């Protein structure tokens, strides 16, 4: 194969170490692939179990890791079923890269655990795993890439992972074969490397058996039948197993297994290729193994493979290949240890960039091109945890990077299954983040985008636009789509900020303040001084009613239940007292409640509620009305005046008080009545049928012309939230935090009679005292603001992390929430917050910076009374 510029690669043909690959149809088919067998007693060579606590379906590295961790954790009846051979599917042909690095926050924990496990697995099981740890370097060859590395450094310093921003000299020391012409900096992670996926899986399998798990293969699952008591009958050709729970860990067969119980999991195989060269004299002469490099601009990884090199690119969206026929027609029967036909032309652009960066590749002989299926979800993150809509059905699917995730996810899921709650927050991998709106066209568009954007710059507030809008649009989308920069929230389009003449419009991401900074300030001023309207339709919305509704909610939530016509904020806690969810609850009528949660936790919260209802035997009716109900927020000092023009209901302070809810008629709309709640935080929330949202919006906008009414978006709402000291679920509170350290004491009623979930744990936490607390901090920066997850320093040591941050337009300074040790929580305490490689002085201040509207009104009345 001759590349442009005359560089030569010699293509010697494919060679497999797994059993003689031969051409067969569109695939390279392994002659060693086993077919289905039915005589369990003679072929499987072990006693068949009729019952199990947990059945793990799938024998790749993820499924085997879960079986290993469950058995090691003390679960007695763990069974793993593999349809052909362990590692069949995507594991056996994986490049085996391992890295501590992840751009997100929570998955860093998964990667960290995996590597620490792999370091000790051979000593534990006696099975070699082929683990190499030469470290890795992410190469920055543009100034914006250097900013990206600095951005990631501040998100890593408060984690245990070792990571360093290094200059060109150190980069060259770690990989002396590089052409240094374009190298500006590198992100160096010691301990990174690669592992043999087959050996890893076999070591985990040995460990699983050692601790008592049973592994059956070949044992394809042919049927899944739920029982009335929440168990599952798992059918195979060898017999049926009655399981307390099942875990789908079947890689690119995930959709096939999901369909057995009526699910269409949004997973799709993509073609990923990597190239292996023959021995290179320059590599063979090295005295130590080369670090793994990731050339971000070239969009490929490259590592040493014996005395040669292995490199794998991620093609652009328009060139990559989806195996979409498997979505349409199913995975070919018997497909296991097979490969696709390779296509070197498709990755030639990246090959040439690799040759420029690593010149020895220009004269390399290619001895192997591996082109195999790996599984993608729309957002590239796996689907991990219990699935809404089926009791005791769990998933561990959609792993584009299964080798590095296998150890940590196995431990995470095992802990959750055994203890009843997630060991830490990992909501970005919740399988319930998808819904009916995640159809096949959307899935395919997003998978192409995610693969093609694998190494694009990871900016704050990132938006990706393929596959949008989905079928899930609010009644205002058509009215607002051309007036605003839209954000994506659980399938919905929601305005981030609105355009005015003269604005620099469009999505223009940056690590610094960018085109939305000024307009968002304009919107904050609007809400603080006049009146603004925001589309809040993406909220998750449920109704709970029935004989036991109050009893159920009293068990689920730490707050007391509101009386009829009132609203409050309540929290669901885990058994160990962590914050599982924050929900606004309104009692609409005796025994009938409306629950409102964030868009990203809709099914996450609903699953938890429904599980408790079923397992506790409560007589209730629970409905998800998220798609049926549209929501408008109307906020600002003139909001009462505007709404009063549209109704005969008394909208005065005395007539409609804070946290009250009523049904009212609005003039100029087709509605007989809408439900309206005054929450203070977002002003007024108006709930109505989705089809009437546009009409109500138009009526409000028309009525508010003389009051200066206008739109505002979620960026302004985030800034206003922080100014008022409101905590946000997923930031200040989640499954990593308890409500006492988060400053939620007001909403936690430890003295209420009901034994709510987590009550005993909270009482114990309170008795022992807190080790850290959420603090409110301000700082003076230049053209950058905190957003959350930055490292906090004091006297040269890491002492905490921010949870969310923004610019306060009202007080003209940056502000953030941060968790700090108790000894650093005093008002006036100074710390430093790291932003893009620089430490900015910050100070703990009294919260809030800006009083809520009800508080301002109360103080104004008090002042007038004294006067």
N, C-alpha and C positions, 0 to 999 in steps of 0.2 A: 504494500500500500504506500503510495507516494503522497505525502502531504504537500500543501502549497509551500513554495520557497525551496522545493527540492529535497526536503528532509525525507529520510527513508525509514520506514518501519517494515521489517520483514514479518509477514504473517505466516507462521509455520503450521497453523491449524490447531484444532481444539484437542486438549488432553484432559482426561478426568481422572481423579483419584478415587472415584466412588463406584466404579463398576462398569466400565465400557459404555460410553454414551454413543448411541447410533441414531441416525436420522430416522424420524418417524412422523410423517405428516408435518404440521407446523412446529412441532417440538423436537428436541433431542431427547430421546426416551432411554431411560436406564434399563438395561436388560435384567438388573437385579431387583426390580420393583416387584413386590409381592402382591398377589391378588387376594381376594376375600376367601376365608376358609370358615368352616362351620363346626368342626369337631374340636370343641374347647379342651376336652380332656386329653387329647393326644397332641394337638398342635400347640396349644398354649402352655401345656406342660405344668399346669398348676390348678389348684382348686378354684372353682368359680364361686364368687361371692354373690349372694342374692340380695344383700342389703349393704348400704354404705351410708356413712354420714355425708360425705362429699364425693361426687363423681366429677372429675376433671376430664373434659373432652378435648383431646388434642395433645400430641406428644412432641411439640416443638419445645424450644428452650423455655418459653414462658409457662406453658402448661406443666412441664416437668418441674420447673422451679416452684410453682405453687404447690404441687404435690409434696415436694421435698419440705417446704416450709410448714405446711399443715401437719405433716407427720412429725417433723422435728418439734413443733409446738405442742405436741401431745394428743392430737386428734387420732383416734384409734382406727377408724374405718375410712381410709382414704383410698379411692380407686381412680386410676388414670386409664382412659381408653384411647388408644391410638389406632387409626384405621389401617395403617400399613406398617411403617417403620418409624421409630423415634428419629426426629430431625427431618422427616419428610415434609416437603412444603417449601418454606423459605429459609429455615434454619440452616440446612446442610450446605447451601451454596453462599451463605452470607460472608461478607468480607471480614466480619468479626471485630469491628472497631469498638473500642471502649474509651469513654471520656468522662471526666467529672463535669465538663462544661455543659450547660444548657441555658439558653437565653431566658427561660422562665425562672420562677423562684422555687416552686414546690418540687419540680422534677429534678432539681439539683440534689435533693435528698435521695431520690430514687437512684440516680447515677452514683452517688457517693456510696450508698449501701452496696450496690452491685459490685463495684470495684473492690471494696473491702472484703466482700464475700469471696470473690474470685481469687483474691490473694491467699485465702486460707483453705479453699475448698479441696485442694489436692491433699493437704495434710489431714483433713477431716475424713475424706472418703477413700484415700489411697489411689485415686484415679488422676492421672496427669491431665492438665487442662490446656497446656500450650499457651500460657499467659505471658505476653511480652509487655513491658512497661517502660519504653524509651522516652515517654512524654510526648506531648503534641504541641504544635504551634499553629495558631490561626494567623495568617499573614495579612497585614494591612498594607495596601499599595496605593491608597488615596487618603487625603486628609479626612474625609468623612468616615472612612474605615477606622482611622485612629480614634475619632470621636466615639465610634461604636464600641471599640475596645475599652475606652475609658468608661463609657456608660455601663458596660458589663462588669468592669472592675468594682464599681461602687455597689453593684447588686450582688457581688460575691464576697466582699470583705467580711460581711457579718455571718457568712457560712463557714464551715470548717474546711472547705475545699482550698487547697493551695493553688494560687493563680497569680501570674506576674505579667506586667506590661514590660516588654523587653525591646531593646534597640536592635538595629541591623547586625551588630557584631555578635550578640548572643544568638540571634536567629541563625547566623551562618555557622556558629559553633555547633549548634544542635543539628543543622542540616548543611554540611559543607559543600554539597553538590548543587546548591542553589545559585542561580544567576541573581545577583543582589541589586541589579540596576533599578528595579521598581520597589524594592522592599523598604518601607518606611519604619514599620514596627511590627511586633508580633505579640500575641497573647499566649503565653507559655503556661501549660498545665502539667507539672510533673506527675508521674503516676499514670498518665494516659497511655494508651497503646492499642493492643489487639489480642484477641484470644481465638483459639480454634473452636468454632461453634459446635462441631460434632463432639469433641472431647468434653467441652463444658456441659453439654446436655447429658452425656453419659455419666459424668461425675455427679450431676444433680440426681440422675436416675438411681445411681448407686446409693447416694445418700437417702433418697426417698425410700428405697427398699430397706436400707439399714435401719430406718426409723419406723418401719412397719407398713408403709404404703404398698399397695398392690398395683402393678402395671400390666395391663393386658394389651398385647398386639400380636397379630392384626385383629382388631376388634372394632369395626366401623359401627357407629350409632345409626340405626335405621328408623328409630321413632322415639318421640318424647311425649309422654302423657302425664299431665298433672293430676294429682289426686285431690280429693276434697279437703284433706288435712294439710295441704301445702307441700306435699312431697312430690317426687317425680318417679315415674316408671321409665327407665332408660332401656330401650330395646336394642339388642345386638343379635347377630346370627348365632351367638353362643348362649343366649338367654337374656332374661330381663333382670335389672338391678333396681331395687326400690331405694331411692336416695333422698336424704333430707334436703339436699340442694344440689344443683348442677352448675358447673362453670363452663361456659363456652370459651375455649382457648384454641380455636381451630384455624387461626391464620386466615388464609384466603378462602377457606371453606366456611367462614363465619356466617355468610349469608345463607348457605345451604342449611346449616344447623338451625339458624334463626327461623327459617321458613317452616321448620318442623313444628314450631309453636306459634306461627303467625306473624313473626317479625321480619321486617325488611331492613336489616342493619346496613347503614351507609358506609360500607367498606368496598374497596375495589382494588384489584391487583394492577400494579404498574410494572412495566419492563425496566429493570435496572441492570446496567452493564458495568462490569469492571474488567480491566485488562491486566494480565500478568506477563511480565517479561522473563526472558531467560537470564542467566547469570551475566552481570555487568562487571567488568574488571574493576571499575572505580568503586562499586559497592563492595565487592569481595575484599578490596584492600583496606576497607575501613576497620578501625580497631573497636568501635562500638556501634550498636544498632542506631540507625537514623531515627530521629523523632518523626512521628506522623505529622504531615503538614496538611493544612486545609487552605488552599488558595481561594480566598473568598471572591475575588474578581473573576478568576477562571472557573469557579464553581466546580471544583473537584477536590477529592482527598487523594493523598498519595502516601504510601508507606513501604517499608522494606519487606520483601517476601523472600526469605532465604538470602541468596546473593543477588537477587534481582529486585524489581520494583513492582508494586501493584497500585494501580490508580483507577478511581471510579468517578465519573462525571455525573452531574445532574443537568440534563439538557434543558433548553428553554421550553416554555409551555407549548409552543407551536411544533416542536420536534419530538417531544416525549411521546411514548406510546402507552395507552391504556389497554388492558385486556378486557374491554367492555363486553365482549361476547360472553364472558363468563357471568356477567351480571344478567344478561339476557337469556342465555341458554344453560347456565350452570357450569361448574367446573367439570372438565372431561373425566369420566369415571376412571379410576386407577391412577390419575395424575398424582405423582408424589415426588420422586427424585428425578425430575425431568427439567429441561431448560428450554428456553425459546431459541430460535435462530438468532445468532448475533447480527448486528448491523453496525459495523465500524464507521460507515459513512455518516450515520446519525450523530455520532459523538466526535466527529473529526475536528470540529471547531475547538472543542475542549482539549483534544489530544494535542493540537498545535500550541495551545496556550501552555499546556503542561511541558511540552518540549522547549518552549521559550524559557520557562521558569526553571526547568531541570534539564539542561542541555544534553546530558548523557542519554536521555531518551531518544535523541535523534538517530542514534545508531543501534537502538535496542531491537532485539528479536521478540516478537510476541509469541508466547507459547500457549496462551489460553485467553479466550474471551468468554466470560461467564455472563449470560443474559438470562436472568431469572425473575420470577414474580415476587414482589414484596407488596404488602398491603398498605393502602392509604385510606384515611378518613378524610372528610372535607377540609379539616383544619390541621391535618398531619399528626394530631395527638391521638393516643389510643383511647379505647372505651373500656374503662376499668371500674367495676363495682356492681352492685345489685341493680337490676333493670326494672324500671317502672312498667307495670302492666302484667307482670307474671311473678307470683310469689316464689321466692327462693331460686330465682334464675339470675345468675351472675355472668358478667362478661369480662374477658381479658383478651380483647381483639383489637385489630387496627394498628398493629405495631409496624411502623416504618423502620424502627431501630430496635428490633426485638432483643438483640444480644445485650446491649447495654441496659435495657429496661428489665430484662428477665429477672435478675436477682432482686432488685428493689421492689418491683411490682409483685413478685411472689411473696415477699415479706409483708408488703402493704396489705394485700388482699387476705393473706393468711391471718394477720392480726385482726382485720375487720371481721372476717368470718367467725373467728374464735371468740372475740370480745363483744361484738355487736355494735362497734363504732369504728370509724376510720381512725388510724393512729395519728394522722395529721391531715391538713387540708390538701386536697388534690382535686378540687372541683373542676379544674380545667379538663380533667380526664373523665368526668362523670359521663357514663353512657347516656344519661337522660338529658344532656344538653341538646340533643337532636330530637326532632318530632316529626309529625306528618308532613311538615313543610320541607323536610329534607328528602326531596324526590330524586330520581335517577339523574335527570339533566343537571340539577344543582350539584349532586355528588360528583359527577364526571367533570363538570366545569371547575369545581373547587379542587379536585384531586390534581388536575392538570396545573392549576395555578400553584398549588402547594409544592408540587414537585419542581416546577420550573422556577419558583421563587425560593428554592431551598437556601440559597446563599445571598439573597438580596439583603441590603442594609436593614437591620432590625431597629426601626425608629420607635420612639414613644408614640402612643396613640395611633398605632398602625391600623390602616384600613386596607382591605383587599376587595376588589370589586367584581370579580368573575362570579357568575351565577346569581347576580342580584338585579332586581329585587326577586325575592322568592314569592310564593303564593300568599305569604303572610304579610299583608300590607294593611296599615290602618286606614280608616276612612278619610284621613287627611293627606295621604301620601301624594295623590295626584295634584292637590292644591299646593303642596309645599316643596315638591321634589326639585324644582328649578330655582327655588329661592334660598336654598340652604346647602351646606355641606353635610351630607347624610352619614350617619353612623349605623353600624350593623349590630343588632342586639337580639340574639336568639331567633333569628329569622326575620325580625322586624327591621324596617328602615325608620330611623328616628333622627331628627335634626340635631347636629352638634352645634352649629352656629349659623346665623342668617346673614345674607349678603345685602349690602346697600350700595348705591351708585358710588363709584370711586374705590371700592374695596378690591383688594387683590384676591380674587375668588379661586375656588377649587381646593383640592387636597394637595398640600405642599408640606410634607413632613420634614421635621428637623429636630436636632438635639438641642436647639436653642429656641427662643421665642420666634414664632413664625407668623404667617399671614392672619391667623385667627386671633392673635393676642389683642389687638385694638378693638375689633368688633365684639369680642366677648366682654371687654370692659364696658362697651356701649350698652350691651344687654344687661349687665349687672346694674348699671346706673338706672336703666329703665325700670327694673324690678324694685330697686331701692327707693326710687323717687316717684314712679308713676304706676303703671300696671302692665304686666306681661302675660302672655299665654304660651303654654308649652304642651306638646303632645306627649302624654304619659301612657298611651295605649299598651306599650310593651310590658307593663306590670303583669306578673302572674296573678290570677284571680280565681278563687275557689269559694264555693258556698258549702257550708256544713250545717245540716239541720237534722232534726229527729229527736227522739225521746232522750237519747244519751249525748246530745251534741255538747251541752255545757260540761258534762262530766268528762268527755273525751278531751276537750280543749283544756280543761283544768289540769288534766294529767300531762298533756303535751307541753303546755306553756308555763313559764315561771311567774308570769304576772297574773293578777286576778282578771276574770272576764268582765268586759264592760257591760253596763246595763243597757237596756233597749234605748236606741237613739244616741248612744255614745261610742266613741272610738278610743282605742289605746294601742300602744306599741308593746309587743310581747315577743319573747324569745323562746325558741325550742332549744333545749340543751341535750347533750349526750349524757350517757350514764356517768361519765367521769367529770361532768360539769363544763364541757366546752360548748361554745355557741354554734349550734348546728344551723340555726336560721333566725332571721329577724322578720317579723310579720306584723302588719297593721290589721287589727281586728275590730270589726264593727258588729254590734248586735242589731240587726235590722228589725227583727220582731222576736217575740219570745221563742227562744230555742233555734233561731235562724241567724247564722253568722256569715259575714263576708270577710274573707281573708285576702290580703294583698301582700305580695312579695315581689322581689326584684325579678327582672326579666330573665336573668341568667340562672335563677334557681327555681324556676317554675316546677318542673317535674322532679327535681332534687327534693324539694320540700313536700310536694304532693305524695311522693312515694313513702316518705317517712310518716306522714299523717295517715295514709291508707293502711300501712303496715300495722301501726298501733291500733287502728280501728278494728282490723280483722283479728289480730292476735289477742286483743283485749276483749273481743266479743261485744263491742259497742253497737247499739241500735242507732245507726246514723245513715244519712244519705250525703255523700260527698260528690260534688260536681266541679269539674274544671270548666270555668266559663271565660277563660283567658281570651279566646278568639272571638267570643260573642260580644264582649263589652269594650267600648271605646272609652278613653279617659282623657280629660283635659285638665290641666292645672292653670289656675288664674291666681296670680300673686302680685303683691304690691300694695302700697297705701291707698290707691284709688280703686282697688278691686271690689270693695263693698259697694261703692257708688255705681260701678258698671253693672254689677249683677242686680242691684236694686232696680235699675231701669227695666229689667226683663221679668220681674216677678212681683207679686203682691205680698210675698212672704217678707217678714221683717228681717232684713239683713244687717241690722245694726249690731254693735258690740253686745248690747243687752239682749237683743232678740235672737242672735245666732252666735253662741259662745264657742270658744276653743274646744276642739275635739268633740263637737256635736255633729250629728248627721240627721238630715231630713230628706224627704221627697218633696220636690217643689215643681211648679209649673213654670215654664219659660216662655214668655211671649215671643212671637216671631219664629217659632220652631214647630215642627210637626208633632212634638212630643206632648203627651198628656202630663208626664212627670219625669224628672230625672232625679237621681240620688246625688246629693251634694254633701260633702264633708269638709269641715274647716279644720285643717291639721296644723296650721301655723307654719310648718316647715316649708311646704309648697303652696301655702295659701289655701286656696279652695281646690278641691278635687271633685270633678263632675263626672259621674258614671252614667252611661247610656248605651243603648244598642249601637253596635258598630255602624250600622247603616245610617244612623242619625248624626254621626259625629261631625260631618262637614256642615250640616245645617246649623247645629248649635254653635260651632266655631264661627261661622259667618255672622250669626246673630250677635255674638259677644263682641266680635271685632267691630261691627257696625255701631253697637251701643257704646263702645269705649273710645270713639274717635275724639271727643272733646277732652277725654282724660289722658290722651296721649298713648293709647294702647298700642302694643306691637308684640311681635314674636320674640321668644328667647329659646335657647337650646340647652343641651345637657352640659356643655362646657361651662356656661354661666351658672347653671344649677350646682355644678360641682364646686365652683368657687364660693358661691353663696352658702352652700352647706358647711364648708370648712370655716368660713367667717363666723358662723353661728355655733360652731362647736358640735355639729351633729356627726355622730359616728356612722360609718357605712359598713354593711355586712360584706364580707369578702376582703375588707381592708383592715379596719380597726378591730373587727371581730370575725372569727371563723373557727374552724375545728382545731386551731392551734392556740386559742385564747379562751380564758374563762371570763364571764361577764363582770366579775369584781375588778380584775386588773384593767378591763376595758372601760371602767367608769360607768357601768350600766346599773349600778346599785338601785337606782330609783325604780327600775322596771322589774327587779327581782324581789318577789315577796316570799322570803323564807318563812314567814310566820303564817302563810295562808294554810288552811287545813289540808288541802289536797296534797298528796305525795307526788309532786310533779317529777318527771324524769330529770335526774341530776341533782335533786334537792340534797340528798345525803352527802354527795360529793362536795357540793358548794359549802355546806355547813362545815365540813372538814377543812376545806381550803381557807375559809374565813377564820377558823380557829387557829390554824397554823400561821396565818399571815401571808402577805404577798411578798414576792421577791422582785417584782417589776410592776410598773404601772404605765398606763397610757398618758403621755404628756402633750401639751399644746405648746408648740414652739414657733417663734418667728425668726426671720433672718433677712439680711440685706444681701441681695445678689446683684448680678449685672443683667445679662440677657438670657438667664436660665432660671427655671423654677423647679422645685422638687415635685415629684409625682407619686412617690411612694416606693418602698423597698430600697431606699438609699441607706448607706452605712452611716451610723452616728459614732463620732470619736470623742474621747475626753483624755487629755494628758497622754496623747499618742497611742491610746488603746481603743479597740472597738468596744463600745458599751451598749449598742442597740441598733435599731433600724426604724426608719420612717415607715408609715403605713399608707398615707396618702398625703398629697401636697398640691398647692396651687398658688397663684398670685392673688392677694387680696386687693381688689381695686378700690375698696372703701378706705383701706388704711395704707395703701401704697407700699406693700412689702410682701415678701414671700412668707407662707406659713405652712405648717405641716403638723400632723400627729406623729408621735414617735413613742415606741416602747423603750423605757429607760429603767435602770435599776433604782430601787427605792431611794438610795442615798443621793441620787441625782435628780430627784423630782421636785425639789423646792422651787417656788417662784423666784425668778432671777438667776437661777442656775444657768451657766453658760456651757455649751457643748459645741461641737463642730459637725456639720453635715457635708458629706462628700458629694460633689456634683461635677461630673466630667473631669475627674482627676484633681480638682481643687477643693480644699476644705473651707467652707464658709462658716463664720461664727453665727451661732444660733442661741436663743435664750428661751427658757421655759417661762411662759406667761400665764396669767389667769385667763381662763376661757369663759365666755366667748369674746372675740374681738368686736362682734356686732350683735346686738341683742335681737331676739326674735320679735316679730311684729306684735304678738300678744303681750310680751313683756314691755315693749316700748309704749304700747297703749296704756298698760296698767300704770307704768311710772309717770306717764304724762298726766293721767287722771289724778294720781296721788299728788303730783306737784301742783296741779290746779287747785286741789282741795286745800293744800297748805296755804296757797296764795290767798 
